[in-house]
Amino acid sequence: MPIFKVKQPVLSEIMKKLLEPQEVVISRYRDAEGKPKIEDFKEALVKGFFLIKFPKSFGGAEIGVTIKGLPKEYTLHNTTSEWSVDGNSVKIIGKVEFQSIPTRFQASFQLNTFQGIGNLELIN
């Protein structure tokens, strides 16, 4: 019986950079002055999709994060978000398809700025 090896995707330089923890921002859900609109962001989470940017690695391009209806390997204890007790921050786990490679996105954001630290992670 032949044994098939799963071909690992070829990673571009930008993908390699996005696998490293770094600055990430929630790119929308702000008022005219640029202040975060937390309720609008929460609504996006309920809908299961929001947009991020990696400003230091990927410039101004937005990347979509899916958080609804994900398989277990894309979740944290079967959930996609974990809010801090004080309500000032949130950890998000989701799915990003980047350069046709499915990845897990993970980040922690401060809600008063919509800035945080996050990265993509390859799923085995």
C-alpha positions as a LaTeX table, in Angstrom:
\begin{tabular}{lrrr}
\hline
Residue & $x$ (\AA) & $y$ (\AA) & $z$ (\AA) \\
\hline
Met1 & 0.00 & 0.00 & 0.00 \\
Pro2 & 1.56 & 3.36 & $-1.02$ \\
Ile3 & 2.17 & 5.96 & 1.63 \\
Phe4 & 1.26 & 9.50 & 0.63 \\
Lys5 & 3.07 & 12.43 & 2.10 \\
Val6 & 1.10 & 15.58 & 2.68 \\
Lys7 & 2.77 & 18.32 & 0.72 \\
Gln8 & 3.60 & 21.28 & 2.91 \\
Pro9 & 2.75 & 24.64 & 1.34 \\
Val10 & 5.58 & 26.84 & 0.18 \\
Leu11 & 5.63 & 29.85 & 2.47 \\
Ser12 & 6.27 & 33.29 & 1.06 \\
Glu13 & 8.42 & 35.77 & 2.98 \\
Ile14 & 5.33 & 37.78 & 4.00 \\
Met15 & 3.63 & 34.62 & 5.31 \\
Lys16 & 6.74 & 33.79 & 7.36 \\
Lys17 & 6.60 & 37.28 & 8.87 \\
Leu18 & 2.90 & 36.93 & 9.74 \\
Leu19 & 3.65 & 33.72 & 11.66 \\
Glu20 & 5.64 & 35.79 & 14.18 \\
Pro21 & 3.81 & 37.65 & 17.00 \\
Gln22 & 3.63 & 41.34 & 16.15 \\
Glu23 & 1.48 & 44.45 & 16.19 \\
Val24 & $-2.00$ & 43.92 & 14.78 \\
Val25 & $-4.96$ & 46.30 & 14.66 \\
Ile26 & $-8.67$ & 45.93 & 14.17 \\
Ser27 & $-9.03$ & 47.98 & 11.03 \\
Arg28 & $-12.63$ & 49.23 & 11.09 \\
Tyr29 & $-15.41$ & 50.00 & 13.59 \\
Arg30 & $-14.25$ & 53.53 & 14.44 \\
Asp31 & $-16.02$ & 56.88 & 14.61 \\
Ala32 & $-15.10$ & 59.95 & 12.52 \\
Glu33 & $-12.29$ & 60.85 & 14.95 \\
Gly34 & $-10.83$ & 57.34 & 14.77 \\
Lys35 & $-12.00$ & 56.25 & 18.23 \\
Pro36 & $-12.98$ & 52.59 & 18.55 \\
Lys37 & $-16.69$ & 51.80 & 18.43 \\
Ile38 & $-16.69$ & 48.75 & 20.70 \\
Glu39 & $-20.37$ & 47.92 & 20.19 \\
Asp40 & $-19.89$ & 47.84 & 16.40 \\
Phe41 & $-16.93$ & 45.51 & 16.85 \\
Lys42 & $-18.97$ & 43.23 & 19.14 \\
Glu43 & $-21.69$ & 43.15 & 16.47 \\
Ala44 & $-19.09$ & 42.08 & 13.89 \\
Leu45 & $-18.00$ & 39.27 & 16.22 \\
Val46 & $-21.60$ & 38.08 & 16.54 \\
Lys47 & $-21.84$ & 38.04 & 12.75 \\
Gly48 & $-18.64$ & 35.98 & 12.70 \\
Phe49 & $-16.26$ & 38.12 & 10.65 \\
Phe50 & $-14.00$ & 41.15 & 11.15 \\
Leu51 & $-11.02$ & 42.81 & 9.48 \\
Ile52 & $-7.47$ & 43.28 & 10.75 \\
Lys53 & $-4.19$ & 44.79 & 9.59 \\
Phe54 & $-0.59$ & 43.89 & 10.35 \\
Pro55 & 0.76 & 47.44 & 9.89 \\
Lys56 & 4.47 & 46.63 & 10.22 \\
Ser57 & 4.49 & 43.57 & 7.93 \\
Phe58 & 1.61 & 43.85 & 5.51 \\
Gly59 & 1.10 & 47.59 & 5.18 \\
Gly60 & $-2.43$ & 48.86 & 4.80 \\
Ala61 & $-4.04$ & 45.74 & 3.34 \\
Glu62 & $-6.94$ & 44.31 & 5.32 \\
Ile63 & $-7.20$ & 40.62 & 6.11 \\
Gly64 & $-10.53$ & 38.98 & 6.99 \\
Val65 & $-10.87$ & 36.85 & 10.11 \\
Thr66 & $-13.68$ & 34.29 & 10.32 \\
Ile67 & $-14.80$ & 33.26 & 13.80 \\
Lys68 & $-18.19$ & 31.61 & 13.25 \\
Gly69 & $-18.78$ & 27.91 & 12.66 \\
Leu70 & $-15.14$ & 26.90 & 12.90 \\
Pro71 & $-13.79$ & 23.40 & 13.50 \\
Lys72 & $-12.31$ & 22.73 & 16.94 \\
Glu73 & $-8.69$ & 23.26 & 15.81 \\
Tyr74 & $-9.48$ & 26.94 & 15.22 \\
Thr75 & $-10.86$ & 27.58 & 18.70 \\
Leu76 & $-9.65$ & 28.09 & 22.26 \\
His77 & $-11.55$ & 25.77 & 24.61 \\
Asn78 & $-14.36$ & 25.66 & 21.98 \\
Thr79 & $-14.70$ & 29.44 & 21.92 \\
Thr80 & $-13.37$ & 32.11 & 19.58 \\
Ser81 & $-13.18$ & 35.04 & 21.99 \\
Glu82 & $-12.27$ & 35.52 & 25.62 \\
Trp83 & $-13.06$ & 38.86 & 27.26 \\
Ser84 & $-11.03$ & 40.18 & 30.20 \\
Val85 & $-12.85$ & 40.52 & 33.52 \\
Asp86 & $-12.50$ & 44.32 & 33.41 \\
Gly87 & $-13.78$ & 44.46 & 29.81 \\
Asn88 & $-10.68$ & 46.31 & 28.56 \\
Ser89 & $-9.26$ & 43.58 & 26.33 \\
Val90 & $-10.24$ & 40.55 & 24.29 \\
Lys91 & $-8.38$ & 37.49 & 23.00 \\
Ile92 & $-9.55$ & 36.30 & 19.61 \\
Ile93 & $-8.97$ & 32.99 & 17.83 \\
Gly94 & $-10.17$ & 32.63 & 14.26 \\
Lys95 & $-9.43$ & 31.45 & 10.77 \\
Val96 & $-7.58$ & 33.37 & 8.09 \\
Glu97 & $-7.02$ & 32.06 & 4.59 \\
Phe98 & $-3.87$ & 33.82 & 3.45 \\
Gln99 & $-2.29$ & 33.11 & 0.06 \\
Ser100 & $-4.61$ & 30.07 & $-0.21$ \\
Ile101 & $-3.19$ & 28.61 & 3.02 \\
Pro102 & $-5.66$ & 28.11 & 5.90 \\
Thr103 & $-4.22$ & 29.44 & 9.16 \\
Arg104 & $-5.36$ & 30.05 & 12.71 \\
Phe105 & $-5.29$ & 33.72 & 13.71 \\
Gln106 & $-4.71$ & 34.55 & 17.36 \\
Ala107 & $-4.43$ & 37.95 & 18.99 \\
Ser108 & $-5.10$ & 39.94 & 22.11 \\
Phe109 & $-6.52$ & 43.46 & 21.63 \\
Gln110 & $-6.91$ & 46.48 & 23.89 \\
Leu111 & $-10.45$ & 47.72 & 23.28 \\
Asn112 & $-9.69$ & 51.41 & 23.90 \\
Thr113 & $-7.26$ & 51.44 & 20.92 \\
Phe114 & $-8.13$ & 48.29 & 18.90 \\
Gln115 & $-4.38$ & 47.55 & 18.91 \\
Gly116 & $-2.79$ & 44.35 & 20.02 \\
Ile117 & $-0.31$ & 41.59 & 19.43 \\
Gly118 & $-1.14$ & 38.66 & 17.20 \\
Asn119 & $-0.01$ & 36.28 & 14.51 \\
Leu120 & $-1.05$ & 33.58 & 12.12 \\
Glu121 & $-0.33$ & 29.94 & 12.88 \\
Leu122 & $-0.16$ & 27.02 & 10.45 \\
Ile123 & $-2.66$ & 24.23 & 11.08 \\
Asn124 & $-1.18$ & 20.71 & 10.83 \\
\hline
\end{tabular}
